[in-house]
Amino acid sequence: MQSTTYKLALITLIGLFHTTLSFSQTLNIGHTTLTFNDPNRTGGFGSGAGPGRQIQTEIYYPAAAAGENVAVANGQFPIIVFGHGFAMNWDAYSNIWNQLVPLGYIMAFPRTEGGLFPAPSHGDFGQDIALVAQKMTTAAQTTGSLFEGKLTEYACAMGHSMGGGAAVLAASQNNIFDCYLGLAPAETNPSAIAAAANLQVPSLILSGTNDGVTPPSQHHLPIYDAIPHECKSFSSLIGGGHCYFANTNFNCDFGESTSSTGISLTRTEQQGLMFQQITSWLAYFLDLSCSAYESFASDPISGIALTTTCPTTVPAVSISQNGNVLSTTTQGLSYQWYLNNSPIQGATNDSLTVQSNFSGVYNLLVTYDYGCAFSNNIAGLEESFGAFQIFPNPANKTLQIQGPAEFHAHFQLFDVGGQVVLSGSINKSQDAIDIESIKNGTYLLQLDSAPSSFYKVIIAH
């Protein structure tokens, strides 16, 4: 770029920058079976992991190609450890892994405590869920492991019915999980309601209003009410049941047929509502997608009554300029500066020193506990554009552009909402842009003339 002398001007210009939700990905599904071991306990399910408790786990993951024990897809992925319901197998939840894994999540299903007799140990199941998350983290750090280098730092405890209650026990006992997601979670022994008082992560519970297996007033709501975390949400699926979160399962469906009445949703409808609700929630709390949090907090879903304590708005971000330094006083978890809609590598502090040879438009993305936001202000390097002169400014009818004897430039004039209000071409040493038709206000003029683009703040009056 040309070396220029310039000053920085701040204008309001929203809408030029967008984030992409992680759930826009579509990845293949790989599968592997791993048996983990807890030497301090006995029992479990599976074999071959050594002395102690055996925890056979079915793992579905984003893959380069679909299949058994195939390579994990490029990138790193969050993990969700899922607890199954009472007397239900992990494969009753193929609807869930088939939906979530292609979006970029690793899902692990421990197969312990799956029988009717003897009665399952809820406490052991909760410890199994936590141990699987820990073992997978270790696998990601182990040379030669299928999952070496493939896990992000984010993990979520999830489960249905008994597994939803056991996931509360798991997430309340250690700091390995970053969120909790319960589908009709059941009270357990030891008590998931009591354990929920120690749940210090963002939590979401989905509840069918006509669930007679684990009535919401006795199971889901007491767990939700006990959670002390500042960001928790309760989604009531109107007319929903207990078993419809999963695929058809004889044991669950038989129990529901003797206890639930008035279910008006079909299984397909209930699962559709479930995925509408959880997809955006997971995309934020496991992937930090700005757009996903906004979607979860702001977009109501027909058929769901959502109660949430999570903030529904994020603070505004402002930036200011002192010489060649841009900065913000906005407090956030992280910062990322952008130049011309592209992130600047290493520019992750609350201030940015702009070099003299970097003309362009600068913006700042701030991430909070709940949501993220771009600055309402964009800093544009506005003075001098090498051989270009732009006058008068402010202008009321015509904007004169003076350049070299021979030049060609494409121009765009953006309003404060980031919309192009005028565009065209300039082809001679002095040309004019008719601005009489635009409203009074502040605009950003972008001139594209190879090999550079130039920017100037324009006042129309």
C-alpha positions as CSV (number, residue, x, y, z in Angstrom):
1,M,0.0,0.0,0.0
2,Q,1.0,3.6,-0.5
3,S,2.6,5.5,2.4
4,T,0.2,8.3,3.3
5,T,-0.3,11.0,5.8
6,Y,-3.7,10.7,7.3
7,K,-6.0,11.4,10.2
8,L,-8.4,8.9,11.7
9,A,-12.1,9.7,11.6
10,L,-14.8,7.7,13.5
11,I,-18.1,7.1,12.0
12,T,-21.0,4.8,12.8
13,L,-21.2,2.0,10.3
14,I,-23.0,-1.2,11.3
15,G,-23.6,-4.3,9.3
16,L,-20.4,-4.7,7.2
17,F,-19.1,-7.5,9.3
18,H,-20.8,-10.9,9.9
19,T,-19.9,-14.0,11.7
20,T,-20.5,-17.6,10.4
21,L,-22.2,-20.0,12.7
22,S,-20.3,-23.2,13.3
23,F,-23.5,-25.2,12.6
24,S,-23.3,-24.1,8.9
25,Q,-20.7,-26.9,8.5
26,T,-21.7,-30.4,7.2
27,L,-19.2,-33.0,8.0
28,N,-19.0,-36.8,7.6
29,I,-19.6,-39.0,10.7
30,G,-16.9,-41.4,11.9
31,H,-17.3,-44.0,14.7
32,T,-15.0,-45.7,17.1
33,T,-15.5,-47.7,20.3
34,L,-13.1,-47.1,23.3
35,T,-13.2,-48.7,26.7
36,F,-11.9,-46.5,29.5
37,N,-10.9,-47.7,32.9
38,D,-11.3,-46.3,36.4
39,P,-8.9,-48.3,38.7
40,N,-10.7,-47.0,41.8
41,R,-14.1,-48.6,41.1
42,T,-15.5,-51.9,39.9
43,G,-18.2,-53.0,37.5
44,G,-19.2,-51.1,34.5
45,F,-19.7,-52.4,31.0
46,G,-17.1,-53.7,28.5
47,S,-13.7,-55.2,28.9
48,G,-10.0,-54.9,27.9
49,A,-9.1,-51.6,29.6
50,G,-7.3,-53.0,32.5
51,P,-8.3,-53.7,36.2
52,G,-11.0,-51.7,37.7
53,R,-14.3,-50.3,36.3
54,Q,-14.8,-50.7,32.5
55,I,-16.5,-47.9,30.7
56,Q,-17.2,-48.9,27.1
57,T,-17.9,-45.7,25.1
58,E,-19.3,-45.3,21.6
59,I,-17.8,-42.2,20.0
60,Y,-19.1,-40.4,17.0
61,Y,-17.0,-37.7,15.5
62,P,-16.6,-35.4,12.4
63,A,-14.6,-37.4,9.9
64,A,-12.7,-36.9,6.7
65,A,-14.8,-39.8,5.3
66,A,-17.7,-41.7,6.9
67,G,-16.8,-45.0,8.5
68,E,-15.3,-47.0,11.3
69,N,-12.1,-45.8,12.9
70,V,-11.5,-43.3,10.1
71,A,-9.4,-40.2,10.4
72,V,-11.0,-37.3,12.2
73,A,-11.7,-34.3,10.0
74,N,-9.4,-31.4,9.8
75,G,-9.7,-28.9,12.7
76,Q,-10.5,-29.2,16.4
77,F,-13.9,-29.9,17.9
78,P,-15.8,-29.6,21.2
79,I,-16.9,-32.7,22.9
80,I,-20.4,-33.6,24.3
81,V,-20.6,-36.6,26.7
82,F,-24.1,-38.0,26.7
83,G,-25.9,-40.0,29.3
84,H,-28.6,-42.4,28.2
85,G,-32.0,-42.9,29.8
86,F,-33.1,-45.7,32.2
87,A,-33.0,-49.1,30.4
88,M,-32.1,-47.4,27.1
89,N,-29.2,-48.1,24.8
90,W,-27.0,-45.4,23.4
91,D,-28.3,-46.2,19.9
92,A,-31.7,-44.8,20.8
93,Y,-30.0,-41.4,20.3
94,S,-28.8,-41.8,16.8
95,N,-31.1,-38.9,15.9
96,I,-29.0,-36.6,18.1
97,W,-25.5,-37.7,16.9
98,N,-26.7,-37.6,13.3
99,Q,-27.8,-34.0,13.8
100,L,-24.9,-32.7,15.9
101,V,-21.8,-34.5,14.7
102,P,-22.0,-33.1,11.1
103,L,-22.1,-29.6,12.7
104,G,-18.7,-30.1,14.3
105,Y,-19.1,-31.9,17.6
106,I,-17.6,-35.0,19.0
107,M,-20.2,-37.1,20.9
108,A,-19.3,-39.8,23.4
109,F,-21.9,-42.2,24.8
110,P,-20.8,-44.3,27.8
111,R,-22.7,-47.6,27.8
112,T,-22.6,-48.3,31.6
113,E,-25.7,-48.6,33.8
114,G,-27.9,-49.7,31.0
115,G,-29.7,-52.6,32.5
116,L,-33.0,-53.1,34.4
117,F,-31.6,-55.5,37.0
118,P,-29.7,-54.8,39.1
119,A,-31.0,-51.2,39.3
120,P,-28.5,-48.8,37.7
121,S,-26.2,-46.8,40.0
122,H,-26.8,-43.1,39.2
123,G,-23.8,-42.1,41.2
124,D,-21.5,-44.4,39.1
125,F,-23.1,-43.2,35.9
126,G,-22.4,-39.6,36.8
127,Q,-18.8,-40.4,37.5
128,D,-18.6,-42.3,34.2
129,I,-19.7,-39.3,32.3
130,A,-17.1,-37.1,34.0
131,L,-14.4,-39.7,33.5
132,V,-15.1,-40.1,29.8
133,A,-14.6,-36.3,29.3
134,Q,-11.3,-36.5,31.2
135,K,-10.1,-39.5,29.3
136,M,-11.0,-37.9,25.9
137,T,-9.0,-34.8,27.0
138,T,-6.1,-37.1,27.7
139,A,-6.5,-38.8,24.3
140,A,-6.3,-35.5,22.6
141,Q,-2.9,-35.0,24.2
142,T,-1.6,-38.5,23.5
143,T,0.7,-39.1,20.5
144,G,-0.8,-41.6,18.1
145,S,-4.3,-41.3,19.5
146,L,-7.1,-41.1,16.9
147,F,-8.1,-37.8,18.7
148,E,-4.6,-36.4,19.0
149,G,-4.9,-32.6,18.7
150,K,-8.5,-32.8,17.7
151,L,-10.4,-31.5,20.8
152,T,-11.0,-27.9,21.7
153,E,-10.9,-26.8,25.3
154,Y,-14.8,-26.9,25.5
155,A,-16.9,-29.8,26.7
156,C,-20.6,-30.2,27.6
157,A,-22.4,-32.7,29.8
158,M,-25.7,-33.8,28.2
159,G,-28.2,-36.5,28.9
160,H,-31.8,-37.7,28.7
161,S,-34.0,-38.8,31.6
162,M,-31.7,-40.7,34.0
163,G,-28.7,-39.7,32.0
164,G,-29.8,-36.0,32.2
165,G,-29.8,-36.3,36.0
166,A,-26.5,-38.2,36.0
167,A,-25.0,-35.4,33.8
168,V,-25.9,-33.0,36.5
169,L,-24.0,-35.1,39.0
170,A,-21.0,-35.1,36.6
171,A,-21.0,-31.4,35.8
172,S,-21.4,-30.4,39.4
173,Q,-18.5,-32.4,40.7
174,N,-15.6,-31.2,38.5
175,N,-14.5,-28.3,36.3
176,I,-14.0,-30.2,33.1
177,F,-17.5,-29.2,31.6
178,D,-18.3,-25.8,30.3
179,C,-22.0,-26.3,30.0
180,Y,-24.9,-28.6,30.9
181,L,-27.8,-29.6,28.6
182,G,-30.6,-31.8,30.0
183,L,-33.4,-33.4,28.1
184,A,-36.2,-34.2,30.5
185,P,-33.6,-34.8,33.3
186,A,-34.7,-37.1,36.1
187,E,-34.1,-36.8,39.8
188,T,-31.5,-39.4,40.8
189,N,-29.9,-41.0,43.9
190,P,-27.7,-39.3,44.9
191,S,-30.0,-36.3,44.2
192,A,-29.5,-34.4,41.0
193,I,-31.6,-31.6,42.5
194,A,-29.2,-31.3,45.4
195,A,-26.2,-31.5,43.1
196,A,-27.7,-28.8,40.8
197,A,-26.9,-26.3,43.6
198,N,-23.2,-26.8,42.7
199,L,-23.7,-26.4,38.9
200,Q,-21.5,-23.5,38.0
201,V,-21.9,-23.6,34.2
202,P,-24.4,-22.2,31.7
203,S,-27.3,-24.7,31.6
204,L,-30.3,-25.5,29.4
205,I,-33.1,-27.9,30.3
206,L,-35.7,-29.0,27.7
207,S,-39.0,-30.3,29.1
208,G,-42.1,-31.7,27.5
209,T,-45.2,-30.2,29.2
210,N,-47.0,-33.5,29.0
211,D,-44.2,-35.7,30.3
212,G,-45.7,-38.2,32.8
213,V,-42.5,-40.3,33.2
214,T,-40.6,-37.5,34.9
215,P,-43.2,-34.8,35.5
216,P,-41.6,-31.4,35.1
217,S,-42.9,-30.1,38.5
218,Q,-41.1,-33.0,40.3
219,H,-38.0,-33.4,38.2
220,H,-37.0,-30.8,35.5
221,L,-38.2,-27.6,37.3
222,P,-36.6,-28.4,40.7
223,I,-33.3,-29.2,39.0
224,Y,-33.5,-25.9,37.1
225,D,-34.6,-23.9,40.1
226,A,-31.6,-25.2,42.1
227,I,-29.0,-24.1,39.6
228,P,-27.3,-21.0,40.9
229,H,-25.5,-20.0,37.7
230,E,-26.4,-16.6,36.3
231,C,-27.1,-18.0,32.8
232,K,-29.7,-20.8,32.9
233,S,-32.6,-21.5,30.6
234,F,-35.7,-23.7,30.7
235,S,-37.5,-24.6,27.5
236,S,-41.0,-26.0,27.7
237,L,-42.0,-27.9,24.6
238,I,-45.8,-27.4,24.5
239,G,-47.5,-30.7,24.2
240,G,-44.3,-32.6,24.3
241,G,-43.6,-36.0,26.0
242,H,-40.7,-37.7,27.7
243,C,-39.5,-40.3,25.2
244,Y,-39.8,-38.3,22.0
245,F,-36.4,-36.6,22.5
246,A,-35.0,-40.0,21.5
247,N,-35.8,-42.5,18.8
248,T,-38.4,-45.3,19.3
249,N,-37.4,-47.4,22.3
250,F,-39.6,-50.2,23.7
251,N,-38.8,-49.7,27.4
252,C,-39.2,-45.9,27.3
253,D,-42.2,-45.9,25.1
254,F,-44.0,-48.5,27.2
255,G,-43.4,-46.5,30.4
256,E,-44.7,-43.4,28.7
257,S,-47.8,-45.2,27.5
258,T,-48.8,-45.9,31.1
259,S,-48.0,-42.5,32.5
260,S,-48.1,-39.6,30.0
261,T,-51.4,-38.2,28.7
262,G,-52.3,-35.4,26.3
263,I,-49.1,-35.5,24.2
264,S,-49.9,-33.5,21.1
265,L,-46.5,-33.4,19.4
266,T,-45.3,-36.2,17.2
267,R,-41.8,-37.6,17.7
268,T,-40.7,-35.8,14.6
269,E,-42.2,-32.5,15.7
270,Q,-40.7,-32.7,19.2
271,Q,-37.2,-33.5,17.8
272,G,-37.5,-30.6,15.4
273,L,-38.2,-28.2,18.2
274,M,-35.4,-29.7,20.2
275,F,-32.9,-29.1,17.5
276,Q,-34.1,-25.6,16.8
277,Q,-33.5,-24.8,20.5
278,I,-30.2,-26.6,21.2
279,T,-28.3,-26.0,18.0
280,S,-27.8,-22.2,18.5
281,W,-27.2,-22.7,22.2
282,L,-24.4,-25.2,21.7
283,A,-22.9,-23.1,18.9
284,Y,-22.4,-20.3,21.3
285,F,-21.4,-22.1,24.5
286,L,-19.1,-24.6,22.7
287,D,-18.1,-22.5,19.6
288,L,-18.5,-18.9,20.8
289,S,-20.5,-18.0,17.7
290,C,-21.8,-14.4,18.1
291,S,-24.7,-14.9,15.7
292,A,-25.7,-18.1,17.5
293,Y,-26.1,-16.4,20.9
294,E,-28.1,-13.6,19.4
295,S,-30.3,-16.2,17.7
296,F,-30.9,-18.2,20.9
297,A,-31.5,-15.2,23.1
298,S,-33.6,-13.1,20.7
299,D,-35.5,-15.4,18.3
300,P,-38.6,-17.1,19.8
301,I,-39.4,-20.5,18.6
302,S,-43.1,-21.3,17.9
303,G,-44.1,-24.2,20.2
304,I,-41.6,-23.5,22.9
305,A,-42.0,-21.4,26.0
306,L,-38.5,-20.2,27.0
307,T,-37.6,-18.9,30.4
308,T,-34.0,-17.6,30.7
309,T,-31.9,-15.7,33.1
310,C,-29.2,-15.2,30.4
311,P,-28.7,-11.6,29.2
312,T,-30.6,-11.0,26.0
313,T,-28.5,-8.0,24.9
314,V,-24.8,-7.4,24.8
315,P,-23.0,-4.1,25.7
316,A,-22.2,-1.7,22.9
317,V,-18.6,-1.4,21.7
318,S,-17.0,1.9,21.1
319,I,-13.6,2.8,19.9
320,S,-11.7,6.1,20.1
321,Q,-8.5,7.5,18.5
322,N,-5.5,9.2,19.8
323,G,-2.9,9.9,17.2
324,N,-2.2,6.6,15.5
325,V,-3.6,4.5,18.4
326,L,-7.1,3.0,18.4
327,S,-8.5,1.8,21.7
328,T,-11.6,0.9,23.6
329,T,-12.7,1.2,27.2
330,T,-15.2,-1.5,26.7
331,Q,-14.5,-4.5,29.1
332,G,-14.7,-7.9,27.5
333,L,-13.2,-11.4,27.6
334,S,-11.4,-11.0,24.4
335,Y,-10.7,-8.6,21.6
336,Q,-10.0,-8.9,17.8
337,W,-9.3,-6.0,15.5
338,Y,-10.2,-6.1,11.8
339,L,-8.9,-4.3,8.8
340,N,-11.2,-4.1,5.8
341,N,-13.4,-6.9,7.2
342,S,-10.4,-9.3,7.8
343,P,-9.0,-10.1,11.3
344,I,-5.6,-8.7,11.9
345,Q,-3.2,-11.5,13.1
346,G,-2.1,-10.9,16.7
347,A,-4.3,-7.8,17.2
348,T,-6.1,-9.1,20.2
349,N,-5.7,-6.4,22.8
350,D,-7.9,-3.5,23.7
351,S,-5.8,-1.1,21.7
352,L,-4.2,-1.1,18.3
353,T,-1.3,1.0,16.9
354,V,-2.0,1.7,13.3
355,Q,1.0,1.8,11.0
356,S,1.4,4.6,8.5
357,N,1.4,2.3,5.5
358,F,-2.0,0.6,6.5
359,S,-4.8,2.7,5.1
360,G,-8.2,1.2,5.4
361,V,-11.2,0.7,7.6
362,Y,-10.7,-0.7,11.1
363,N,-13.3,-2.4,13.4
364,L,-13.2,-4.2,16.8
365,L,-14.9,-7.4,17.9
366,V,-15.4,-7.8,21.6
367,T,-16.5,-11.2,23.2
368,Y,-18.3,-11.2,26.5
369,D,-19.5,-14.0,28.8
370,Y,-22.7,-14.0,26.8
371,G,-22.5,-12.9,23.3
372,C,-20.2,-10.7,21.3
373,A,-20.4,-7.5,19.4
374,F,-18.6,-5.4,16.8
375,S,-17.9,-1.8,17.5
376,N,-20.6,0.6,16.4
377,N,-17.8,2.8,15.2
378,I,-15.5,2.1,12.3
379,A,-12.2,4.0,12.1
380,G,-11.3,5.0,8.6
381,L,-8.0,6.3,7.4
382,E,-9.3,9.3,5.6
383,E,-6.6,11.8,4.5
384,S,-4.6,11.9,1.8
385,F,-5.2,9.4,-0.9
386,G,-1.9,9.8,-2.7
387,A,-2.9,11.5,-6.0
388,F,-6.6,11.8,-5.1
389,Q,-8.3,14.9,-3.8
390,I,-11.9,14.9,-2.8
391,F,-13.8,18.1,-2.3
392,P,-15.9,19.9,-1.1
393,N,-16.5,18.1,2.2
394,P,-19.1,18.7,3.6
395,A,-21.0,18.7,0.3
396,N,-24.6,19.1,-0.6
397,K,-24.9,18.3,-4.3
398,T,-21.7,17.2,-6.0
399,L,-18.6,15.5,-4.7
400,Q,-15.5,16.3,-6.9
401,I,-12.9,13.6,-7.3
402,Q,-9.5,14.7,-8.7
403,G,-6.9,12.2,-9.6
404,P,-4.0,11.6,-12.0
405,A,-4.3,12.4,-15.7
406,E,-5.2,8.7,-16.5
407,F,-7.0,6.7,-13.9
408,H,-10.0,4.4,-13.5
409,A,-11.6,3.9,-10.1
410,H,-14.8,2.2,-8.9
411,F,-16.5,3.9,-6.0
412,Q,-19.0,2.9,-3.3
413,L,-20.7,5.2,-0.8
414,F,-21.8,3.4,2.4
415,D,-24.4,4.8,4.8
416,V,-24.3,4.4,8.6
417,G,-26.1,1.0,8.3
418,G,-23.4,-0.4,6.1
419,Q,-25.6,-0.2,3.0
420,V,-24.3,0.9,-0.4
421,V,-26.3,4.0,-1.4
422,L,-24.3,5.0,-4.4
423,S,-21.8,3.2,-6.7
424,G,-20.2,3.7,-10.0
425,S,-17.0,4.4,-11.9
426,I,-14.7,7.4,-12.4
427,N,-12.7,7.5,-15.5
428,K,-11.0,10.9,-15.9
429,S,-8.6,13.2,-14.1
430,Q,-11.5,15.2,-12.6
431,D,-14.9,13.7,-12.2
432,A,-17.9,14.2,-9.9
433,I,-20.3,12.1,-7.9
434,D,-23.9,13.4,-7.7
435,I,-25.0,13.1,-4.1
436,E,-28.1,15.3,-4.3
437,S,-30.3,12.3,-4.0
438,I,-28.9,11.0,-0.7
439,K,-30.1,12.1,2.8
440,N,-28.0,14.4,5.0
441,G,-25.6,12.5,7.2
442,T,-22.3,10.8,7.5
443,Y,-21.1,8.3,4.8
444,L,-18.0,6.4,4.0
445,L,-16.6,6.7,0.5
446,Q,-14.5,3.7,-0.8
447,L,-12.4,4.2,-3.9
448,D,-11.0,1.1,-5.5
449,S,-8.1,1.9,-7.9
450,A,-5.5,-0.8,-8.4
451,P,-3.4,-1.7,-6.6
452,S,-5.1,-0.1,-3.6
453,S,-8.4,0.9,-2.0
454,F,-8.9,4.3,-0.4
455,Y,-11.4,5.5,2.1
456,K,-12.8,8.9,3.1
457,V,-15.5,10.0,5.5
458,I,-18.0,12.2,3.7
459,I,-20.6,14.6,5.2
460,A,-23.7,15.3,3.1
461,H,-25.7,18.3,4.1
